[in-house]
Amino acid sequence: MVHVARNGRLTILRIPDVKAESGYSRSTLYLRISQGLWPKPVHLGPRAVGWPSEEVAAINAARIAGKTDDEIRELVLRLEAARKMIR
């Protein structure tokens, strides 16, 4: 479940892009993370984080499809587990 951007690279979205894609504020994103409804960020450096674009797209698609919070929690667990499979 790895998304490759058109240029052949995996893409990581920083917070302004994630906010624009999701419609959530920064505080709501972190609330959703604490509730298990949004994937944890990927650490890019000591003070920088981002989210894989395919994860943002998957969560947005689940919301649009009307998935329940429990279904989204399961999706978040699968997405975070898939990160360990990327080589």
N, C-alpha and C positions, 0 to 999 in steps of 0.2 A: 504494500500500500504506500509506495514511495512515489511522490509526484516529482516529475522532472519538468522544469520550466522549458519554454520554447527554445531557449538557447542551450539546452542540454544540461543545465545545472540545477541542483536543488536550490530553492530560494528560502530565505529566512526573512520574515517581516518584522520590522521594529514596531514599537508601540504606536506611533502615529498611523502606520498602515493598518495595523490590527484594529485600532479604534475605527478607522474609516471602513474597513471591510465588515466588521461585526456590528457597528452601531453602538457598541458599549463604551462607556467612559473607562478611564484607567482604573478607578476605584471599583467599578463593577466587574471588570476583568479579574481583578485580584479577589474579589468576593466570590466569583464563579469558580476560580481555582480552589479556594478554600472549601467550597461546596462540592468539589469534584466534577463540576460542570464545564470546565475548561482545562485544557492541558497546561501543565507547568511550563514555564518558559525554558528555552535553551540558553545557557550562559555563554555569552560571546566574549566576555572579558570581565574584569573586576566590577565594572559598573554598567555593563551593557547586556541586555537580554533580547531575545526575539522568539518568534514562533515559526515553525515550518509552515509554509503557505498551504500545503496540502492538508494540514491539520485544521487550520482556520477554515478552509473551504469545506472540509468534512463536517465540522461542527455547525457551520452556517446551513449546510444542506440538511442536516438532521433537524435543526430548528424549523426550517421551511417545510420539511416533510411532516412536522407535527409530532416528532418523537417525544416521549415522556422524559422527565428528568432522569429516571432510572435507566432508560435506554441510552441517554446521552452519557451518563456516568460509565456505563459499559463501553461505549465508544471511546471515551477519554482513556480508559484503561488500555484498550486495544491500541490506540494511537501511540500512547507512551511506551508500550511494550514493543511496538514496531520500530521505534527509534533504535533499539538495541540490535536490530537485525540489519541495519544499514551498514554497509562496509565500504 
